[in-house]
Amino acid sequence: MADAAEIQTKLDELQEEFTEFEATSREVEAELEKEIDTLSADNEKLEQKNEQLVQETEELKTSNASLNDELNKALAKIKSLEATISTQQSKIQTLEEQTDKLERKQRYASDTETRLEEQIESLTEDNILLKEDLDTVTADAEETERDLRDVRES
């Protein structure tokens, strides 16, 4: 009889432990699902931000290419004007004014190009950081999902 009582006591203790484990598992599962939802939302926001940055980068590249074309055209025009100056001494003053204007445009275009290149570099760095954040969040979500599966399988 004492053995049966001991067995019953141990069985009751094990049942209580199992009940507590089930309750704890449900709580952990709920917390993990909530965390997965949060991480998924964060991931989606990061993907949207990444897409926006990629689009902005492409726009800046297009703008940069356009400014390079303008710069090349301005440089070609300067060379043409310099050749004309040597053959048309009577128009020296007018051509010098045009050259000065083109040089200002060239400096402006060069400054703008430099600024745009810096912006592209900054956006590229931001994009890399966002990708790293996305990779981290994805890895965390996958790890959480594995942990959740392990808890469910237990």
N, C-alpha and C positions, 0 to 999 in steps of 0.2 A: 504494500500500500504506500509506503514512503516513497518508493521509486515512482509510482504512478503520480503521486503528488508533486514530486520533483520534476518529473517530465511535464506535467501539466503547467507547473510554474514556469519552467523554461519555455514551454510552448507559448504561454501567455506573454512572456517577456519578448520572445521572438516576434510574436504577432504585433505587439506594441511597437517594437523597433521597426518592423516592416511598415506599419501604418504611418509612423513618423517619417520613414524614408520616402514613402509614396507622397506624403504631403510636401516634404522638402523638394522632392523631384518635380512635383507640379509647380511649386514656386520658382524653382530654378528654370524650368522650361518656360514659364511665363516671362520671366525676366530676360531670358535669352531671346525669346521671340520678339519681345519689345526692343531689345538691343539690335536685333537683325533688322527690324522695321526702321529704326533710327538710322542704322548704318546704310541701309538701302536708300533712304531719303537723302542722306548726305552724299552718297555715291552719285545719285541722279543729279544733285545740284552741282557736284564737281564735274560731271560729264557735260552738263549744260555750259558751265563756265569755261571748260576746256574748248568746247565747240565754238563758243563766242570768241575766245582768244585766238583760235585757229583762223576764224573768219577775219578778225581784226588784223592778224598778221598778214593774211593774203591781201587784204586791202592796202596795207602799208607797203607790201612788196610791189603791188601794181602802181601805187603812187610813186614809189621810189624809181621804178622803171621809167615812168613818164618824166620825172624830173631829170633822170639821166639822159633821156632823149632830148629834152630841152637844153640841157647843158651841152651836149654834143653839137646840137644845132647852133647854139650860141658860139661855141668855139670855132665851128666851121665858118660862121659869119665873120668872126674876128679875122681869121686868116684871109678871107676874101677881101675884107676892107683894107687890110695891110697891103695887099697886092695892088689894090686900086689907088692907094695913097701915093705909091711910088710912080704911078703913071699919070696921075691927075693932081699936080701940085696946086692947081687953083682951088681944089675942094678940100684941102688939108684941114682947115678949121672945122668944117662940117663933119668930115670923117672922124676926126679926133673926138668930137662930141658923141658921135654914134658909138665909137669904140668904148668911151668911158661908160656909156649906158649899158653896153653889153657886158663889160667887166663887172659892173655892179650886179647885173642879173646873174652873172656867173658866180660871184661871191655869194649872193643870196641863195642860188641853187645849191652851191657847195655846202653852205651852212645848213640849209634845209635837208640836204642829203645826209649830212653827218647826224643831224638831230633824228631823222627817220631811222637811220641805221642803229642809233642808240636805243630808240623806241623798239625796233624789231628785236634787238638783243635782249632788252628788258622783258619783252613779251615772250620771247623764246625761253628765257630763264623761268618766268612765271609758269609757262606751259609745262616745262620740265618738272617744276615743283608740284604742279597740280597733278601731273601724271604719277609722280612718286606718291603723293597723297592718295590718289585713286588706287594705286597698287597696294598701298598699306591698308586702306579701308577694305579693299576686296579680299586681301589675305586675312584680315581680321574677321570679316564676315564668313569666309570659308572655314576658318578655324572655329568660330562660334557655331556654325552649322554642323561641323564634325562633332564638336562637343555635345551639341543637342542630340544628334543621332546616337552618340554613345550613351547618353543618359536615357534616351528612349529605349535603346536596346537592352539596357541593364535591367 
